[in-house]
Amino acid sequence: MEESIYTLQQLLSQVKGALDAAFPLSVWVKAEIQSMSVNRSGHCYIDLIEKNMLTGALLAQARAIIWSSRYKSLAVRFSSEAGRNLDEGINILALVTVNYSELYGLSLVIEDIDPAFTAGEAFLERQRTIARLTEEGMMDLNAQLELPELPRRLAVISAETAAGYGDFMEHLHNNPYGFKFTSELFPAPLQGNEASAGIIAALGLIADRKDDFDAVLILRGGGSATDLACFDNYELALNIAQFPLPVLTAIGHERDVHIADMVAFEHLKTPTALADFFVDIFATEDYQVQTLAGRLSLAVRTKAGEQRQRLDRLVSRVRAASVAVVGGQRQKLSMLEYRIGALNPAAILAKGFSLTLKDGRRVTSKKQLKLGDIITTVFPDGNVSSEIL
């Protein structure tokens, strides 16, 4: 049988006809946005892909376009309802028309995108990430580290122009107590596709100098759910969980807790609250020191008062004992004086007695005398000399 011969145009025309017949109406397609760009005319060009959920291998790829007449309103509605921008890396459910051109090949014209699908996919992805980190034992890993008692050397990851960073610096360094801190900024993007990688890179720089810091702070002054989607990234959460220093977050979103918050050592709602966290540590320590100093001063005063009372009692006892001793000694002295006075020869002579002396020595026996000795007899009113015959 003779084979049919087609020109390229004829072949592609038949392909186009077959596709038009197979897909006469728009169809809903699930795919991931690999890349997207908007040209000057406002047309949005997108590369759609599908991956194997287990291996990540690429299964299919197609070009798509959203015409400018539809793109702006579609993007605004999607952002409002899905809670994030239409961006690279997200899964979408798109209503597409299959378009085939003999010159430009197959393309999909996107007419609508279902925001609820993407929001649901984001929620499921978040739950899968939490489950994976929990299974790997990462959720409480960083929280098990010890924060120094007085952490004052802080590595800060933020954008230098971010309002939250400025508020944090003002609150920390101009605190009413005058506590002194050192902080070093490691700039990083805090939203968009590059945010997670940028924060991870900043963590790497800090890890190289981990001995210079007491803690790492990740700051952002709030934003939309779309802006903060990077803080649910698995790789970022894994780096925070395994970081060798305590990592504290203050992303600034009042309603939601992000996965980065969950694996951090501590998370605060706002950068100013995080500044207060460190100031309060020092204020508490200062209060305790002052309280201890007051208690010590009171104890010293109490002890000094007790010792003073003991000393006063001891002095009183010494004085009383001294008076008693002196009184007793005075009495003894009086008795001794009396006794001495009673034995005084002059007192004895005054009683009618006399004293006989020989050569100036008292004579108490006649045996001390012999004939011819000269003696002196002492009377109260004078002396008489005699010779022994």
C-alpha positions as CSV (number, residue, x, y, z in Angstrom):
1,M,0.0,0.0,0.0
2,E,1.4,3.3,-1.0
3,E,2.1,5.6,2.0
4,S,0.5,9.0,2.0
5,I,2.9,11.9,1.7
6,Y,2.1,15.2,3.5
7,T,3.6,18.5,3.4
8,L,4.5,19.8,6.8
9,Q,1.7,22.3,6.7
10,Q,-0.8,19.6,5.7
11,L,0.4,17.4,8.6
12,L,0.2,20.1,11.2
13,S,-3.2,21.3,9.8
14,Q,-4.5,17.8,10.4
15,V,-3.0,17.8,13.9
16,K,-4.7,21.2,14.5
17,G,-8.0,19.8,13.2
18,A,-7.7,16.7,15.4
19,L,-7.0,18.9,18.5
20,D,-9.9,21.2,17.6
21,A,-12.2,18.3,17.3
22,A,-10.9,16.6,20.5
23,F,-11.2,19.8,22.6
24,P,-13.9,22.0,21.1
25,L,-14.6,23.5,24.6
26,S,-12.4,24.9,27.3
27,V,-11.2,22.3,29.9
28,W,-9.9,22.6,33.5
29,V,-6.2,21.6,33.9
30,K,-4.1,21.2,37.0
31,A,-0.5,22.2,36.7
32,E,2.4,24.0,38.4
33,I,3.7,27.4,37.2
34,Q,7.3,26.9,36.4
35,S,8.0,30.4,35.2
36,M,6.0,33.5,34.2
37,S,6.6,36.9,32.7
38,V,4.5,39.9,31.6
39,N,5.5,41.7,28.4
40,R,5.0,45.4,27.7
41,S,1.6,44.7,26.1
42,G,0.4,43.2,29.4
43,H,0.2,39.7,28.1
44,C,1.3,37.1,30.7
45,Y,3.4,34.1,29.4
46,I,3.6,31.1,31.5
47,D,5.4,27.7,31.4
48,L,3.2,25.0,33.0
49,I,4.6,21.7,34.2
50,E,3.6,18.5,35.9
51,K,5.9,16.6,38.2
52,N,5.9,13.1,39.7
53,M,4.8,13.6,43.3
54,L,7.2,11.0,44.6
55,T,10.4,11.6,42.5
56,G,9.9,15.1,41.3
57,A,10.6,14.0,37.7
58,L,9.1,16.1,35.0
59,L,6.1,14.5,33.4
60,A,4.7,17.1,31.1
61,Q,5.3,20.7,30.0
62,A,3.3,23.3,28.0
63,R,3.3,27.0,27.2
64,A,0.3,29.1,28.2
65,I,-0.8,32.7,27.9
66,I,-3.2,35.0,29.6
67,W,-4.1,37.8,27.3
68,S,-3.7,41.3,28.7
69,S,-7.5,42.0,28.5
70,R,-8.0,39.3,31.1
71,Y,-4.7,39.1,33.0
72,K,-5.0,42.1,35.3
73,S,-8.4,41.4,36.7
74,L,-7.7,37.7,37.0
75,A,-4.5,38.3,38.9
76,V,-6.2,40.7,41.3
77,R,-9.1,38.4,42.0
78,F,-6.7,35.4,42.5
79,S,-4.5,37.3,45.0
80,S,-7.6,38.4,47.0
81,E,-9.2,35.0,47.2
82,A,-6.2,32.7,47.3
83,G,-4.3,34.8,49.8
84,R,-1.2,34.9,47.6
85,N,0.0,36.3,44.3
86,L,-0.1,34.4,41.1
87,D,3.5,33.4,41.0
88,E,6.1,30.8,40.1
89,G,6.1,27.6,42.1
90,I,2.4,27.4,42.9
91,N,-0.1,24.9,41.7
92,I,-3.1,26.1,39.8
93,L,-6.4,24.9,38.4
94,A,-6.8,26.8,35.1
95,L,-9.6,26.9,32.6
96,V,-7.8,26.6,29.3
97,T,-8.5,26.6,25.6
98,V,-6.3,24.3,23.6
99,N,-4.7,26.3,20.8
100,Y,-2.5,24.9,18.1
101,S,-0.7,26.9,15.4
102,E,1.1,25.4,12.4
103,L,3.8,28.1,13.1
104,Y,4.0,28.3,16.9
105,G,2.9,24.9,18.0
106,L,0.7,24.0,21.0
107,S,-0.2,26.6,23.5
108,L,-2.9,26.9,26.2
109,V,-4.9,30.1,26.5
110,I,-5.9,30.6,30.1
111,E,-9.4,32.0,30.6
112,D,-9.7,31.6,34.3
113,I,-7.9,30.3,37.4
114,D,-9.6,28.8,40.5
115,P,-8.2,30.6,43.6
116,A,-9.8,28.0,46.0
117,F,-7.8,25.2,44.4
118,T,-4.5,27.0,45.0
119,A,-5.4,28.0,48.5
120,G,-6.3,24.3,49.3
121,E,-3.1,23.1,47.7
122,A,-1.1,25.6,49.8
123,F,-2.8,24.4,52.9
124,L,-2.1,20.7,52.0
125,E,1.5,21.5,51.2
126,R,1.8,23.3,54.6
127,Q,0.4,20.3,56.4
128,R,2.7,17.9,54.5
129,T,5.7,20.1,55.5
130,I,4.7,20.1,59.2
131,A,4.2,16.4,59.1
132,R,7.6,15.8,57.5
133,L,9.4,18.0,60.0
134,T,7.6,16.3,62.9
135,E,8.6,12.9,61.6
136,E,12.2,14.0,61.2
137,G,12.2,15.3,64.8
138,M,12.8,18.9,63.8
139,M,9.9,20.8,65.4
140,D,11.5,21.2,68.8
141,L,15.1,20.8,68.0
142,N,16.1,24.5,68.1
143,A,14.0,25.1,71.2
144,Q,16.2,22.6,73.1
145,L,19.1,25.0,72.9
146,E,20.0,27.2,75.8
147,L,19.8,31.0,75.5
148,P,22.5,32.7,77.6
149,E,21.3,34.3,80.8
150,L,22.0,37.8,79.4
151,P,22.0,37.6,75.6
152,R,23.3,40.8,74.2
153,R,25.1,39.9,71.0
154,L,22.4,39.6,68.3
155,A,22.6,38.6,64.6
156,V,19.7,40.1,62.8
157,I,18.3,38.8,59.4
158,S,16.1,41.5,57.8
159,A,15.9,44.0,55.1
160,E,17.7,47.2,56.0
161,T,14.9,49.4,54.7
162,A,12.1,47.4,56.4
163,A,10.0,49.3,58.9
164,G,10.0,46.4,61.3
165,Y,13.8,46.4,61.4
166,G,13.9,50.2,62.2
167,D,11.3,49.7,64.9
168,F,13.3,46.9,66.4
169,M,16.5,48.9,66.4
170,E,14.9,51.9,68.0
171,H,13.2,49.8,70.7
172,L,16.3,47.7,71.5
173,H,19.0,50.3,71.5
174,N,17.0,53.2,73.0
175,N,15.4,51.2,75.8
176,P,14.4,53.2,78.9
177,Y,16.8,51.3,81.1
178,G,19.9,52.1,79.2
179,F,20.9,48.4,78.7
180,K,23.5,48.0,76.0
181,F,23.2,45.5,73.2
182,T,25.2,44.8,70.0
183,S,23.4,43.9,66.8
184,E,24.7,43.1,63.3
185,L,22.4,43.1,60.3
186,F,22.6,40.3,57.7
187,P,20.5,41.6,54.8
188,A,18.1,39.2,53.0
189,P,15.0,39.4,50.9
190,L,11.9,38.7,53.0
191,Q,9.3,38.0,50.3
192,G,9.1,36.5,46.8
193,N,10.7,33.4,45.3
194,E,14.2,34.3,46.4
195,A,13.3,35.0,50.1
196,S,13.8,31.5,51.4
197,A,17.1,31.0,49.7
198,G,18.2,34.5,50.8
199,I,17.4,33.8,54.4
200,I,19.2,30.5,54.3
201,A,22.3,32.1,52.8
202,A,22.3,34.7,55.7
203,L,22.0,31.9,58.2
204,G,25.1,30.3,56.6
205,L,27.1,33.5,57.0
206,I,26.1,33.7,60.7
207,A,26.9,30.0,61.2
208,D,30.5,30.7,60.1
209,R,30.7,33.2,63.0
210,K,28.5,31.5,65.5
211,D,30.9,32.2,68.4
212,D,30.3,36.0,67.9
213,F,26.6,35.8,68.7
214,D,24.2,34.7,71.4
215,A,21.1,34.4,69.2
216,V,19.8,34.9,65.6
217,L,16.7,37.1,64.9
218,I,14.6,37.0,61.8
219,L,12.6,40.2,61.5
220,R,9.8,41.4,59.2
221,G,7.2,44.0,59.8
222,G,4.1,42.0,58.6
223,G,2.6,41.7,55.2
224,S,0.0,39.8,53.2
225,A,-0.3,36.0,53.2
226,T,1.4,36.1,49.8
227,D,4.3,38.1,51.1
228,L,4.8,35.7,54.0
229,A,4.5,32.4,52.1
230,C,8.2,31.9,52.1
231,F,8.2,31.4,55.9
232,D,6.3,28.1,55.3
233,N,9.2,26.7,53.1
234,Y,10.5,23.3,54.2
235,E,14.2,24.1,53.5
236,L,14.1,27.3,55.5
237,A,12.3,25.6,58.4
238,L,14.9,22.8,58.3
239,N,17.8,25.3,58.4
240,I,16.2,27.1,61.4
241,A,15.6,23.9,63.3
242,Q,19.2,22.6,62.8
243,F,20.9,26.0,63.5
244,P,23.5,25.9,66.2
245,L,22.2,29.1,67.9
246,P,18.8,29.9,69.2
247,V,16.7,31.4,66.3
248,L,13.9,33.8,67.3
249,T,11.4,35.1,64.7
250,A,9.2,38.2,64.6
251,I,7.5,38.1,61.2
252,G,4.8,40.5,62.2
253,H,1.6,38.7,61.2
254,E,-0.9,38.8,63.9
255,R,-3.3,36.1,62.7
256,D,-1.1,33.2,61.5
257,V,1.8,31.2,62.9
258,H,4.2,30.1,60.1
259,I,6.3,27.0,60.0
260,A,9.4,29.1,60.6
261,D,7.8,30.2,63.8
262,M,7.0,26.7,64.8
263,V,10.6,25.4,64.5
264,A,12.2,28.5,66.0
265,F,13.5,28.7,69.6
266,E,10.9,31.4,70.3
267,H,8.5,33.5,68.1
268,L,7.0,36.9,68.8
269,K,4.3,38.7,66.8
270,T,6.2,41.9,66.0
271,P,9.8,43.1,65.9
272,T,9.1,45.5,68.8
273,A,7.8,42.7,70.9
274,L,11.0,40.8,70.1
275,A,13.1,43.8,71.2
276,D,11.0,43.9,74.4
277,F,11.8,40.2,74.9
278,F,15.5,40.9,75.3
279,V,15.1,44.1,77.2
280,D,12.8,42.3,79.7
281,I,15.4,39.6,80.3
282,F,17.8,42.3,81.5
283,A,15.1,44.2,83.4
284,T,14.2,41.0,85.2
285,E,17.8,40.3,86.1
286,D,18.3,43.9,87.2
287,Y,15.2,43.7,89.4
288,Q,16.4,40.5,91.0
289,V,19.9,42.0,91.6
290,Q,18.3,45.1,93.2
291,T,16.0,42.9,95.3
292,L,18.9,40.8,96.4
293,A,21.0,43.9,97.2
294,G,18.1,45.3,99.3
295,R,17.7,42.0,101.1
296,L,21.5,41.8,101.7
297,S,21.5,45.4,103.0
298,L,18.6,44.6,105.3
299,A,20.3,41.5,106.5
300,V,23.5,43.4,107.2
301,R,21.7,46.1,109.1
302,T,19.8,43.5,111.1
303,K,22.9,41.6,111.9
304,A,24.8,44.8,112.8
305,G,21.9,45.7,115.1
306,E,22.0,42.3,116.8
307,Q,25.7,42.5,117.2
308,R,25.4,46.1,118.6
309,Q,22.9,44.8,121.1
310,R,25.1,42.0,122.1
311,L,28.0,44.4,122.5
312,D,25.9,46.7,124.6
313,R,24.9,43.8,126.8
314,L,28.5,42.7,127.0
315,V,29.7,46.2,127.9
316,S,27.0,46.4,130.6
317,R,28.1,43.1,132.0
318,V,31.7,44.1,131.9
319,R,30.9,47.4,133.6
320,A,28.8,45.6,136.3
321,A,31.6,43.0,136.8
322,S,34.2,45.8,137.0
323,V,32.2,47.7,139.6
324,A,31.8,44.5,141.6
325,V,35.5,43.6,141.3
326,V,36.6,47.2,142.1
327,G,34.2,47.3,145.1
328,G,35.5,44.0,146.4
329,Q,39.1,45.1,146.0
330,R,38.4,48.4,147.7
331,Q,36.9,46.5,150.6
332,K,39.9,44.3,150.8
333,L,42.1,47.3,150.7
334,S,40.3,49.0,153.5
335,M,40.6,45.8,155.6
336,L,44.3,45.6,154.8
337,E,44.7,49.3,155.7
338,Y,42.9,48.6,158.9
339,R,45.1,45.6,159.7
340,I,48.2,47.5,158.8
341,G,47.1,50.4,160.9
342,A,46.4,48.1,163.8
343,L,50.0,46.8,163.6
344,N,51.6,50.2,163.4
345,P,54.1,50.6,166.4
346,A,52.9,54.1,167.0
347,A,49.4,52.8,167.4
348,I,50.6,50.2,169.8
349,L,52.6,52.7,171.9
350,A,49.5,54.9,172.0
351,K,47.8,52.1,173.9
352,G,50.3,52.3,176.8
353,F,52.9,50.0,175.6
354,S,56.7,50.8,175.1
355,L,59.3,49.6,172.7
356,T,62.8,48.6,173.7
357,L,65.6,48.9,171.2
358,K,69.3,47.9,171.3
359,D,71.4,49.2,168.6
360,G,68.2,50.1,166.7
361,R,66.8,46.6,166.9
362,R,63.8,45.6,168.9
363,V,64.5,43.6,172.0
364,T,62.0,40.9,172.7
365,S,63.9,38.8,175.3
366,K,66.2,39.5,178.2
367,K,68.5,37.0,176.8
368,Q,69.4,39.6,174.1
369,L,70.9,41.9,176.8
370,K,74.0,41.8,179.0
371,L,75.6,44.0,181.5
372,G,76.7,47.3,180.1
373,D,74.4,47.3,177.1
374,I,72.8,50.6,176.3
375,I,69.1,50.3,175.5
376,T,66.6,52.8,174.3
377,T,63.0,52.7,175.6
378,V,60.5,54.3,173.2
379,F,57.4,55.9,174.7
380,P,54.6,57.6,172.9
381,D,55.9,61.0,174.1
382,G,59.7,60.3,173.8
383,N,62.7,58.0,174.2
384,V,64.8,57.1,177.3
385,S,68.3,55.6,177.2
386,S,69.4,53.2,179.9
387,E,72.4,51.0,180.8
388,I,72.0,47.4,181.9
389,L,73.6,47.0,185.4
